[in-house]
C-alpha cells in the first residue's frame, strides 16, 4: 500500500506539472497574440493618421483617393479580421505618390489618365500634372502615323515643360493622347486615338491605339474639307465644345462609351509594359 501511495503521488505530480507547463505555454502564446494585435492596431492607427495628415495637403481627386484609404483604415480599426480580405484586394496599402505629367489640360483626357493609372497602380496615390503643349502635327491628324507621332510629341513636350517649371519634383511617367482620323479600306473616314506613355526612369515608351469607328457622312465631308473633327461635331450635332465632353464616340454611341472611357481603355493597354516590367523592360544586367 505504501508503494501504491507513492506511485499515486508521483503520477499526479507529473500531471500537475504538465498542467502548469501547458498553462504557462498557453499564457505565453496568448500574450504574444495580444502583443501582435496591439502592434497591428497601432500600425493601422499610425497609417490612418498619416493619410489624414496627407489628405489635408491636397484637394480634388487626390484628396478623394486619400479619403477612401482613410475609410479603409477606419474599417480595419473597427474589425481587424477584415485585413486579409482587404490585403487580397490591395485596398489598404499606400505605395506613395505616383506623379504623372499629361500633355493636355483637356478635363476629359486628364480624367481618363487618372482612371487608367488608378486601375494599373491601385496601391499608389495618383498625382496628375497637366501641361498645355502642342502636338507638333496638324490640328487634325489625317493618318494613323500622324496621330501616333502627335501622342509621342505631347508626352515629350509635357515632360520637357515640367522639367523647366518644376525641376525638383520628380515624375515617373509622361503621357500624350492624340485623336485623329484615317481613311479605311472601303473609302470611309474612321475616327481613332493614339496613346503614348513614357516611363522616365527606363526611357521607354508604351503605345496603344483605341478602337476605331466610321464617321457620319456629313461629318466626313466637313473634315475632308479641312474642318477639325470637334468643330464638325459641333456644327452637325449643334453642340459646343463636344471635344471636351463626351466627344464623337459619346454622341454616336448615345453615351454607351464616352470619350473618357474610350481613352481609358487604350491608356491601360499602353501601360502594359510597365505593369509587367520583367516581361518588357530590359534590366541593367542584360
Secondary structure, DSSP 8 states (H G I E B T S, - for coil): -HHHHHHHHHHHHHHHHHHHHHHHHHHHHHHHHHHHHHHHHHHHHHHHHHHHHHHTT--HHHHHHHHHHHHHHHHHHH-GGGHHHHHHHT-S----EEEEEES---HHHHHHHHHHHHHH-TTSEEEEEE-----SS-SS--SHHHHHHHHHHHHHHHHHHHHHH-TTS--SEEEEEEEEEEE-TTS-EEEEEEEEEEETTTTEEEEEE---EE--HHHHHHHHTT--HHHHHHHHHT-S-GGGTTHHHHHHTTTSS-HHHHHHHHHHHHTHHHHSHHHHS--TT-
